Amino acid sequence: MAYFIFIKNLDNVDYTIYRIAANQTDLNNLNIVQSDYKIIEDSEENFNAVKFMTKQALKYNQNTITFIDTTVEFFNKEFLDNYISGVKPLIKNFLDNNPNHPSYGQWNSYYSQLNNVNTSTFTYPFTQSLETYFNNQGQLALNTLQIP
């Protein structure tokens, strides 16, 4: 089972998702005090939908998550480059502050992968998330909501 981590005590408030975890190990490796958050167990299918950005975990009510469908479209290379430029500092911050974390190697590899992606070879508009693209190419695919 997967886990969705929300800001605590904000039932029915939109956009309170904080993190997602694929399994218990990933949940335990998050750099959080778990009792400070609302943690809801849900399906791997919903986890993957959020990870690959086909759905968004909008809000929660008790232990029920409301998901909404999302569409990703990068109209041109600049949009995709801007997305990557926004993701990289989040990962870099984790790497700089957590050199001994169990997930360091995975995130360091993903950071290198982002540095090396050639967005000039993509066809625009690009109508899938970068995470979906990487997954479809057999490459490591991570979502910033998974950053420990």
MDTraj code that builds the backbone (N, CA, C; nanometers):
import mdtraj as md
import numpy as np

residues = "MET ALA TYR PHE ILE PHE ILE LYS ASN LEU ASP ASN VAL ASP TYR THR ILE TYR ARG ILE ALA ALA ASN GLN THR ASP LEU ASN ASN LEU ASN ILE VAL GLN SER ASP TYR LYS ILE ILE GLU ASP SER GLU GLU ASN PHE ASN ALA VAL LYS PHE MET THR LYS GLN ALA LEU LYS TYR ASN GLN ASN THR ILE THR PHE ILE ASP THR THR VAL GLU PHE PHE ASN LYS GLU PHE LEU ASP ASN TYR ILE SER GLY VAL LYS PRO LEU ILE LYS ASN PHE LEU ASP ASN ASN PRO ASN HIS PRO SER TYR GLY GLN TRP ASN SER TYR TYR SER GLN LEU ASN ASN VAL ASN THR SER THR PHE THR TYR PRO PHE THR GLN SER LEU GLU THR TYR PHE ASN ASN GLN GLY GLN LEU ALA LEU ASN THR LEU GLN ILE PRO".split()
xyz = np.array([
    [0.0829, -0.1193, 0.0000],
    [0.0000, 0.0000, 0.0000],
    [0.0873, 0.1257, 0.0000],
    [0.0334, 0.2292, -0.0557],
    [0.1025, 0.3579, -0.0646],
    [0.0450, 0.4535, 0.0399],
    [0.1155, 0.5630, 0.0605],
    [0.0759, 0.6588, 0.1630],
    [0.0740, 0.8005, 0.1061],
    [-0.0268, 0.8741, 0.1488],
    [-0.0411, 1.0150, 0.1151],
    [-0.0303, 1.0930, 0.2447],
    [0.0579, 1.1901, 0.2472],
    [0.0864, 1.2667, 0.3680],
    [0.0342, 1.4086, 0.3467],
    [-0.0584, 1.4465, 0.4316],
    [-0.1220, 1.5774, 0.4242],
    [-0.0861, 1.6602, 0.5470],
    [-0.1075, 1.7889, 0.5362],
    [-0.0955, 1.8764, 0.6524],
    [-0.2093, 1.8413, 0.7472],
    [-0.1772, 1.8221, 0.8704],
    [-0.2716, 1.7745, 0.9712],
    [-0.3771, 1.8801, 1.0057],
    [-0.4937, 1.8310, 1.0421],
    [-0.6056, 1.9135, 1.0900],
    [-0.6584, 2.0103, 0.9853],
    [-0.6495, 1.9718, 0.8599],
    [-0.7036, 2.0556, 0.7526],
    [-0.7980, 1.9743, 0.6636],
    [-0.8891, 1.9008, 0.7277],
    [-0.9892, 1.8262, 0.6535],
    [-1.0643, 1.9202, 0.5599],
    [-1.0906, 1.8720, 0.4394],
    [-1.1691, 1.9442, 0.3382],
    [-1.1076, 2.0763, 0.2935],
    [-0.9771, 2.0908, 0.3101],
    [-0.9075, 2.2097, 0.2616],
    [-0.8246, 2.1668, 0.1404],
    [-0.8467, 2.2332, 0.0292],
    [-0.7779, 2.1987, -0.0947],
    [-0.6266, 2.2219, -0.0844],
    [-0.5525, 2.1400, -0.1567],
    [-0.4075, 2.1544, -0.1770],
    [-0.3271, 2.1457, -0.0474],
    [-0.3602, 2.0478, 0.0348],
    [-0.2864, 2.0277, 0.1599],
    [-0.1949, 1.9048, 0.1540],
    [-0.1777, 1.8481, 0.0348],
    [-0.0860, 1.7345, 0.0206],
    [0.0566, 1.7827, 0.0471],
    [0.1311, 1.7035, 0.1209],
    [0.2678, 1.7402, 0.1544],
    [0.3684, 1.6454, 0.0883],
    [0.3437, 1.5157, 0.0980],
    [0.4331, 1.4154, 0.0420],
    [0.3519, 1.2915, 0.0035],
    [0.4164, 1.2034, -0.0736],
    [0.3623, 1.0716, -0.1030],
    [0.4741, 0.9702, -0.0799],
    [0.4351, 0.8504, -0.0431],
    [0.5333, 0.7438, -0.0202],
    [0.4807, 0.6151, -0.0823],
    [0.5652, 0.5468, -0.1557],
    [0.5244, 0.4262, -0.2274],
    [0.4971, 0.3085, -0.1347],
    [0.5623, 0.3082, -0.0181],
    [0.5503, 0.1940, 0.0726],
    [0.5921, 0.2363, 0.2131],
    [0.5871, 0.1422, 0.3049],
    [0.6197, 0.1713, 0.4444],
    [0.7645, 0.2156, 0.4615],
    [0.8559, 0.1561, 0.3873],
    [0.9967, 0.1952, 0.3968],
    [1.0149, 0.3408, 0.3560],
    [0.9552, 0.3793, 0.2432],
    [0.9649, 0.5188, 0.1987],
    [0.9000, 0.6127, 0.2993],
    [0.7880, 0.5714, 0.3553],
    [0.7224, 0.6530, 0.4577],
    [0.8146, 0.6714, 0.5777],
    [0.8765, 0.5646, 0.6225],
    [0.9659, 0.5718, 0.7381],
    [1.0904, 0.6546, 0.7099],
    [1.1297, 0.6645, 0.5825],
    [1.2496, 0.7402, 0.5454],
    [1.2226, 0.8877, 0.5167],
    [1.0966, 0.9293, 0.5235],
    [1.0676, 1.0712, 0.5065],
    [1.1244, 1.1488, 0.6251],
    [1.1746, 1.2658, 0.5980],
    [1.2309, 1.3498, 0.7041],
    [1.1191, 1.4296, 0.7719],
    [1.0254, 1.3563, 0.8330],
    [0.9126, 1.4212, 0.8999],
    [0.8875, 1.3534, 1.0347],
    [0.8211, 1.4254, 1.1222],
    [0.7665, 1.3664, 1.2439],
    [0.6256, 1.3229, 1.2054],
    [0.6062, 1.1933, 1.1904],
    [0.4808, 1.1429, 1.1345],
    [0.3574, 1.1883, 1.2119],
    [0.3690, 1.2028, 1.3413],
    [0.2529, 1.2451, 1.4208],
    [0.2108, 1.3890, 1.3918],
    [0.2953, 1.4638, 1.3230],
    [0.2616, 1.6025, 1.2873],
    [0.1820, 1.6114, 1.1567],
    [0.1554, 1.4977, 1.0932],
    [0.0890, 1.4961, 0.9634],
    [-0.0279, 1.3992, 0.9640],
    [-0.1168, 1.4184, 0.8696],
    [-0.2269, 1.3251, 0.8460],
    [-0.1785, 1.2283, 0.7382],
    [-0.1630, 1.1024, 0.7736],
    [-0.1126, 1.0013, 0.6824],
    [-0.2261, 0.9056, 0.6492],
    [-0.2546, 0.8947, 0.5201],
    [-0.3645, 0.8106, 0.4744],
    [-0.3095, 0.7040, 0.3807],
    [-0.3431, 0.5800, 0.4115],
    [-0.3026, 0.4685, 0.3273],
    [-0.4000, 0.4574, 0.2108],
    [-0.3467, 0.4357, 0.0912],
    [-0.4312, 0.4265, -0.0277],
    [-0.3665, 0.3301, -0.1268],
    [-0.4261, 0.3173, -0.2422],
    [-0.3823, 0.2180, -0.3395],
    [-0.2563, 0.2608, -0.4153],
    [-0.1861, 0.1615, -0.4662],
    [-0.0710, 0.1864, -0.5520],
    [-0.1158, 0.2553, -0.6811],
    [-0.2348, 0.2207, -0.7272],
    [-0.2887, 0.2838, -0.8483],
    [-0.3031, 0.4352, -0.8297],
    [-0.3583, 0.4780, -0.7173],
    [-0.3710, 0.6221, -0.6913],
    [-0.2350, 0.6864, -0.6698],
    [-0.1453, 0.6142, -0.6040],
    [-0.0097, 0.6652, -0.5858],
    [0.0552, 0.6935, -0.7215],
    [0.0473, 0.5960, -0.8117],
    [0.1082, 0.6126, -0.9438],
    [0.0402, 0.7238, -1.0235],
    [-0.0894, 0.7384, -1.0086],
    [-0.1602, 0.8454, -1.0790],
    [-0.1096, 0.9821, -1.0330],
    [-0.0849, 0.9973, -0.9044],
    [-0.0310, 1.1237, -0.8528],
    [0.1158, 1.1373, -0.8922],
    [0.1912, 1.0311, -0.8776],
    [0.3333, 1.0339, -0.9137],
    [0.3529, 1.0744, -1.0592],
    [0.2701, 1.0210, -1.1475],
    [0.2837, 1.0490, -1.2904],
    [0.1946, 1.1637, -1.3373],
    [0.1307, 1.2295, -1.2419],
    [0.0550, 1.3532, -1.2637],
    [-0.0678, 1.3382, -1.3528],
    [-0.1312, 1.2216, -1.3477],
    [-0.2600, 1.2096, -1.4157],
    [-0.3742, 1.2411, -1.3201],
    [-0.3426, 1.2420, -1.1909],
    [-0.4375, 1.2832, -1.0874],
    [-0.3645, 1.3677, -0.9850],
    [-0.4428, 1.4441, -0.9126],
    [-0.3901, 1.5233, -0.8025],
    [-0.4699, 1.4869, -0.6773],
    [-0.3988, 1.4706, -0.5664],
    [-0.4657, 1.4491, -0.4384],
    [-0.5075, 1.5869, -0.3885],
    [-0.6330, 1.6197, -0.4083],
    [-0.6815, 1.7546, -0.3813],
    [-0.6947, 1.7839, -0.2335],
    [-0.7615, 1.6932, -0.1605],
    [-0.7871, 1.7158, -0.0180],
    [-0.8240, 1.5834, 0.0463],
    [-0.8428, 1.5878, 0.1760],
    [-0.8857, 1.4683, 0.2482],
    [-0.9994, 1.5043, 0.3429],
    [-1.0799, 1.4050, 0.3750],
    [-1.1840, 1.4171, 0.4766],
    [-1.1765, 1.2896, 0.5588],
    [-1.1306, 1.3026, 0.6810],
    [-1.0997, 1.1895, 0.7667],
    [-0.9968, 1.1023, 0.6969],
    [-1.0342, 0.9834, 0.6493],
    [-0.9368, 0.8964, 0.5820],
    [-0.9692, 0.8756, 0.4347],
    [-1.0468, 0.9657, 0.3781],
    [-1.0840, 0.9573, 0.2376],
    [-1.0204, 1.0729, 0.1610],
    [-0.9524, 1.0390, 0.0524],
    [-0.8848, 1.1389, -0.0296],
    [-0.9714, 1.1702, -0.1509],
    [-0.9814, 1.2973, -0.1832],
    [-1.0475, 1.3402, -0.3059],
    [-0.9395, 1.3630, -0.4108],
    [-0.9514, 1.2910, -0.5199],
    [-0.8579, 1.3043, -0.6319],
    [-0.9271, 1.3761, -0.7463],
    [-0.8516, 1.4544, -0.8201],
    [-0.9036, 1.5163, -0.9417],
    [-0.8105, 1.4800, -1.0578],
    [-0.8688, 1.4661, -1.1744],
    [-0.7898, 1.4373, -1.2939],
    [-0.7108, 1.5608, -1.3336],
    [-0.5911, 1.5393, -1.3837],
    [-0.5075, 1.6500, -1.4292],
    [-0.4556, 1.6201, -1.5694],
    [-0.4194, 1.7241, -1.6365],
    [-0.3613, 1.7128, -1.7691],
    [-0.2304, 1.7895, -1.7693],
    [-0.1286, 1.7284, -1.8238],
    [0.0020, 1.7930, -1.8330],
    [0.0278, 1.8238, -1.9798],
    [0.0688, 1.9469, -2.0049],
    [0.1055, 1.9835, -2.1409],
    [0.2111, 2.0928, -2.1355],
    [0.3246, 2.0632, -2.1957],
    [0.4310, 2.1615, -2.2105],
    [0.4234, 2.2116, -2.3544],
    [0.3870, 2.3359, -2.3709],
    [0.3610, 2.3895, -2.5038],
    [0.4863, 2.4009, -2.5898],
    [0.5996, 2.4232, -2.5220],
    [0.7249, 2.4357, -2.5963],
    [0.8422, 2.3984, -2.5060],
    [0.9599, 2.3987, -2.5629],
    [1.0815, 2.3611, -2.4910],
    [1.1022, 2.4483, -2.3678],
    [1.0737, 2.5755, -2.3785],
    [1.0928, 2.6673, -2.2666],
    [1.0075, 2.6269, -2.1458],
    [0.8839, 2.5849, -2.1695],
    [0.7966, 2.5425, -2.0597],
    [0.8542, 2.4206, -1.9893],
    [0.9015, 2.3239, -2.0673],
    [0.9583, 2.2029, -2.0082],
    [1.0886, 2.2345, -1.9356],
    [1.1721, 2.3172, -1.9955],
    [1.2967, 2.3578, -1.9297],
    [1.2684, 2.4305, -1.7983],
    [1.1652, 2.5139, -1.7975],
    [1.1278, 2.5846, -1.6743],
    [1.0796, 2.4875, -1.5671],
    [1.0064, 2.3858, -1.6087],
    [0.9618, 2.2839, -1.5136],
    [1.0826, 2.2157, -1.4502],
    [1.1764, 2.1729, -1.5340],
    [1.2968, 2.1063, -1.4841],
    [1.3766, 2.2000, -1.3937],
    [1.3862, 2.3259, -1.4316],
    [1.4583, 2.4244, -1.3499],
    [1.3910, 2.4465, -1.2151],
    [1.2620, 2.4232, -1.2075],
    [1.1913, 2.4357, -1.0804],
    [1.2058, 2.3136, -0.9914],
    [1.2219, 2.1980, -1.0520],
    [1.2346, 2.0721, -0.9790],
    [1.3755, 2.0542, -0.9219],
    [1.4747, 2.0887, -0.9990],
    [1.6132, 2.0620, -0.9596],
    [1.6545, 2.1246, -0.8256],
    [1.6178, 2.2493, -0.7949],
    [1.6582, 2.3034, -0.6643],
    [1.5969, 2.2288, -0.5454],
    [1.4774, 2.1752, -0.5629],
    [1.4145, 2.0982, -0.4554],
    [1.4959, 1.9722, -0.4263],
    [1.5383, 1.9066, -0.5320],
    [1.6187, 1.7853, -0.5167],
    [1.7572, 1.8208, -0.4640],
    [1.8156, 1.9252, -0.5174],
    [1.9499, 1.9683, -0.4741],
    [1.9510, 2.0028, -0.3263],
    [1.8461, 2.0669, -0.2791],
    [1.8353, 2.0997, -0.1369],
    [1.8366, 1.9730, -0.0518],
    [1.7610, 1.8732, -0.0935],
    [1.7613, 1.7460, -0.0219],
    [1.9009, 1.6845, -0.0238],
    [1.9643, 1.6811, -0.1407],
    [2.0971, 1.6199, -0.1528],
    [2.2011, 1.6915, -0.0676],
    [2.1972, 1.8241, -0.0691],
    [2.2949, 1.9019, 0.0080],
    [2.2803, 1.8809, 0.1579],
    [2.1581, 1.8560, 0.2027],
    [2.1316, 1.8474, 0.3463],
    [2.1194, 1.7058, 0.4001],
    [2.1268, 1.6051, 0.3130],
    [2.1044, 1.4673, 0.3567],
    [2.2005, 1.3681, 0.2913],
    [2.3321, 1.3917, 0.3002],
    [2.4273, 1.3033, 0.2304],
    [2.4264, 1.1589, 0.2803],
    [2.3752, 1.1345, 0.3987],
    [2.3741, 0.9988, 0.4544],
    [2.2357, 0.9348, 0.4523],
    [2.1413, 0.9986, 0.3863],
    [2.0041, 0.9461, 0.3819],
    [1.9998, 0.8192, 0.2960],
    [1.9175, 0.7199, 0.3340],
    [1.9079, 0.5964, 0.2554],
    [1.8652, 0.6184, 0.1091],
    [1.7940, 0.7266, 0.0808],
    [1.7472, 0.7540, -0.0550],
    [1.8392, 0.8480, -0.1328],
    [1.9517, 0.8838, -0.0736],
    [2.0414, 0.9802, -0.1370],
    [2.0829, 0.9359, -0.2776],
    [2.1263, 0.8120, -0.2927],
    [2.1747, 0.7639, -0.4214],
    [2.0688, 0.7712, -0.5300],
    [1.9486, 0.7339, -0.4957],
    [1.8379, 0.7377, -0.5909],
    [1.8100, 0.8807, -0.6372],
    [1.8069, 0.9739, -0.5421],
    [1.7778, 1.1134, -0.5766],
    [1.8956, 1.1787, -0.6482],
    [2.0164, 1.1390, -0.6134],
    [2.1338, 1.1906, -0.6832],
    [2.1330, 1.1440, -0.8294],
    [2.0958, 1.0184, -0.8520],
    [2.0843, 0.9668, -0.9887],
    [1.9770, 1.0419, -1.0661],
    [1.8656, 1.0684, -1.0014],
    [1.7567, 1.1404, -1.0692],
    [1.7978, 1.2834, -1.1019],
    [1.8701, 1.3459, -1.0097],
    [1.9197, 1.4817, -1.0336],
    [2.0126, 1.4833, -1.1561],
    [2.1002, 1.3851, -1.1656],
    [2.1898, 1.3746, -1.2824],
    [2.1091, 1.3505, -1.4097],
    [2.0082, 1.2682, -1.3988],
    [1.9219, 1.2409, -1.5139],
    [1.8543, 1.3697, -1.5622],
    [1.8069, 1.4506, -1.4699],
    [1.7446, 1.5786, -1.5067],
    [1.8459, 1.6723, -1.5717],
    [1.9679, 1.6701, -1.5214],
    [2.0732, 1.7547, -1.5793],
    [2.1062, 1.7136, -1.7221],
    [2.0866, 1.5872, -1.7535],
    [2.1287, 1.5353, -1.8831],
    [2.0162, 1.5188, -1.9844],
    [1.8933, 1.5479, -1.9450],
    [1.7825, 1.5303, -2.0393],
    [1.7930, 1.6364, -2.1498],
    [1.7759, 1.5924, -2.2723],
    [1.7860, 1.6831, -2.3865],
    [1.6454, 1.7176, -2.4345],
    [1.5930, 1.8275, -2.3858],
    [1.4558, 1.8662, -2.4191],
    [1.4418, 1.9140, -2.5635],
    [1.5521, 1.9349, -2.6322],
    [1.5471, 1.9734, -2.7737],
    [1.4972, 1.8585, -2.8614],
    [1.5083, 1.7361, -2.8129],
    [1.4671, 1.6202, -2.8920],
    [1.3195, 1.5862, -2.8755],
    [1.2499, 1.6550, -2.7868],
    [1.1089, 1.6273, -2.7613],
    [1.0232, 1.6929, -2.8693],
    [0.9071, 1.6372, -2.8928],
    [0.8101, 1.6956, -2.9843],
    [0.7108, 1.7775, -2.9024],
    [0.6869, 1.8994, -2.9450],
    [0.5983, 1.9901, -2.8720],
    [0.4728, 2.0188, -2.9527],
    [0.3581, 2.0361, -2.8878],
    [0.3448, 2.0311, -2.7426],
    [0.3718, 1.8896, -2.6896],
    [0.4322, 1.8854, -2.5729],
    [0.4670, 1.7605, -2.5054],
    [0.3544, 1.7327, -2.4069],
    [0.2767, 1.6281, -2.4307],
    [0.1497, 1.6105, -2.3590],
    [0.1525, 1.4991, -2.2545],
    [0.2621, 1.4868, -2.1860],
    [0.2714, 1.3949, -2.0735],
    [0.3674, 1.4540, -1.9716],
    [0.3595, 1.4043, -1.8501],
    [0.4534, 1.4529, -1.7502],
    [0.5921, 1.3995, -1.7812],
    [0.6923, 1.4703, -1.7355],
    [0.8295, 1.4243, -1.7526],
    [0.8490, 1.2906, -1.6807],
    [0.7814, 1.2753, -1.5669],
    [0.7890, 1.1511, -1.4907],
    [0.7340, 1.0336, -1.5717],
    [0.6233, 1.0564, -1.6431],
    [0.5663, 0.9520, -1.7289],
    [0.6626, 0.9202, -1.8434],
    [0.7186, 1.0232, -1.9022],
    [0.8149, 1.0039, -2.0107],
    [0.9317, 0.9171, -1.9638],
    [0.9920, 0.9533, -1.8495],
    [1.1044, 0.8754, -1.7975],
    [1.0628, 0.7299, -1.7733],
    [0.9483, 0.7108, -1.7115],
    [0.8997, 0.5767, -1.6827],
    [0.8826, 0.4965, -1.8117],
    [0.8242, 0.5589, -1.9125],
    [0.8033, 0.4913, -2.0407],
    [0.9351, 0.4574, -2.1116],
    [1.0409, 0.5323, -2.0792],
    [1.1737, 0.5071, -2.1371],
    [1.2541, 0.4071, -2.0541],
    [1.1930, 0.3568, -1.9458],
    [1.2630, 0.2626, -1.8585],
    [1.3644, 0.3294, -1.7684],
    [1.3493, 0.4604, -1.7512],
    [1.4402, 0.5367, -1.6662],
    [1.3761, 0.5600, -1.5295],
    [1.4587, 0.6018, -1.4364],
    [1.4114, 0.6364, -1.3039],
    [1.3113, 0.7504, -1.3147],
    [1.1976, 0.7335, -1.2487],
    [1.0931, 0.8362, -1.2502],
    [1.0522, 0.8647, -1.1067],
    [1.0734, 0.9884, -1.0647],
    [1.0376, 1.0311, -0.9301],
    [0.9577, 1.1598, -0.9373],
    [0.8768, 1.1815, -0.8360],
    [0.7971, 1.3027, -0.8252],
    [0.8478, 1.3798, -0.7040],
    [0.8484, 1.5110, -0.7115],
    [0.8998, 1.5917, -0.5997],
    [0.8206, 1.5664, -0.4708],
    [0.6983, 1.5173, -0.4807],
    [0.6229, 1.4824, -0.3593],
    [0.6841, 1.3634, -0.2877],
    [0.7765, 1.2942, -0.3510],
    [0.8451, 1.1812, -0.2901],
    [0.9752, 1.2194, -0.2212],
    [1.0178, 1.3434, -0.2353],
    [1.1446, 1.3849, -0.1745],
    [1.1369, 1.3681, -0.0230],
    [1.2330, 1.2940, 0.0328],
    [1.2325, 1.2792, 0.1785],
    [1.2623, 1.4092, 0.2450],
])
top = md.Topology()
chain = top.add_chain()
for i, resn in enumerate(residues, 1):
    res = top.add_residue(resn, chain, resSeq=i)
    for name in ("N", "CA", "C"):
        top.add_atom(name, md.element.get_by_symbol(name[0]), res)
traj = md.Trajectory(xyz[None], top)
